[in-house]
Amino acid sequence: MTFLFLLKNVGFVIIEVKGWNKHHISEVISPDEIIMKDDSVKASPKKQAKSYSYNLKNILNEKYNINPLVLDLVCYPFISKANYDKLGLSVVSEPEFTLFSEDIESTRNFASMILGVHNGFSMTNHDEMVGNV
């Protein structure tokens, strides 16, 4: 499931949410090879979010001639940071661009994560999402 947020004065935030828990994942081999307990293989949620980000930027640039800031994150609402580390999911999504169960249980943690990611990209050249934009 994917969520798209438009934050005034900031830009867009795309969050790719995976409902996996630590018992669903058998082994993480590479970003595009996450082996599940049911023997299915899942691809990178980070690459999914990044793809949506590029597509949104292209559409907004072509249709409206704007270049907004588009941030992309991954969220594992049922996986803690400790389990993320144990499972080796850092190969799939970097921790600084990943929301964990403890991050979505706290409004403060959630906002801090979004703000942290925004601050890391705020100096890039982009159009502000204000006024008519």
N, C-alpha and C positions, 0 to 999 in steps of 0.2 A: 504494500500500500504506500502511496506517495502523497505527501502533503506539500502544498505550495502556499507560502505566506508572503504577503506584500506588507512590508514595514515602512511606514511613512518616514521620509528623510534617510532611509537606509537602503532599501532595495528589496530583492526577493530572496527568500530562503526556501530551498527545496530539501525536504527530509524524506529519505527512503526508509520506511519502517519495515523491519523483519520481525515477525512474531515467533522467532525461534527461542528456545530455551536451551540450557546446557545439555539437556537430555536428547535433544533433536540432532545435535551435531556429533558425528562420529570422528571426523578428522578434517583438518584444514590443510590442504596440500599446497594450494596457490590461491591468488585472488579469484581465479575463475574455476576453481575446483574445490568446492566445499562439499565433502561427502557427508550425507545425512544418514541417520540410523536406518532409514527405510531404503538405503542404497541409491537414492536419487542424488544427483549432483547439481548443486546450485552455483550460479555465477555471482560475480561480485556486485553487492548492492551499491558500493561506492561508484563503480563504473556506471551503474544504472542512473544514479543521481547525477553524476557528471554529464552523462548523455542528455538527460532532461535539461540540465543547465545550459549546455551548448545550444540545444534546440530552441529553448526559450529566448536566449540572447539573439539568435539568428532571426527568429520571427519578429521580435521587437525592433531589431535593427532594420530589417527589410520593410516591415509594414509602417513603422512609426519613426524611423530614423533616430532611435534612441539607443544608448548603450548603458543599460542599468547594471548595477552590481547584483550578481546572482551567486549566492552562496549555496553550497551543497553539503549535506550531512547525511549520516546514516544513524538510525536509531534501533537499538536492540532493547525494547522495553522490558524483556524478561531475562536479560543477562546483565549481571553486575560487572563492574570493572574487573574485579578479581577473577570471575569466570571467563571474561573476555581474554584476559592474560593467559589463563590456564589453557584455553582452547586454541590459542595462537591466532586469534582473529585480527591482530594488528597487521598481518599480511594482507588482509582484506580491506580494512578501513583504519586509517590512522586515528589514534586516540583523541587527538585535538579536533577531529572532525566527526566524532562519534558520541552519541548520547547513550548512556547506560540506564539501567533501571533506577539507580539512585538519582540520576539527573532529571528524570521526568516525574519523580515523586516529590520534587521540591521546585516550586516556582522560581526560587532564588537560583538554584543550580542550573535550571533550564535557561533562564535569562542570562546568567553569567556565561554559559557556553556560547549562546548566540552572540553576545556582546564580544566575547573573546575572538570568535571566528571573524566577526565584522571588523574588529580592530586590526586584525592581521591583514585585511584586504582594503581597508578604508583609504589607503594612499594610492590605490590603483586608479587609473583614469576611467571614470564612469560618470554617467549622468545621475544627478540626484533625483530621487522620486518625491518631488514636491510640486505644488501648484497643479497646472494642467498636465504635467508629466505624470 
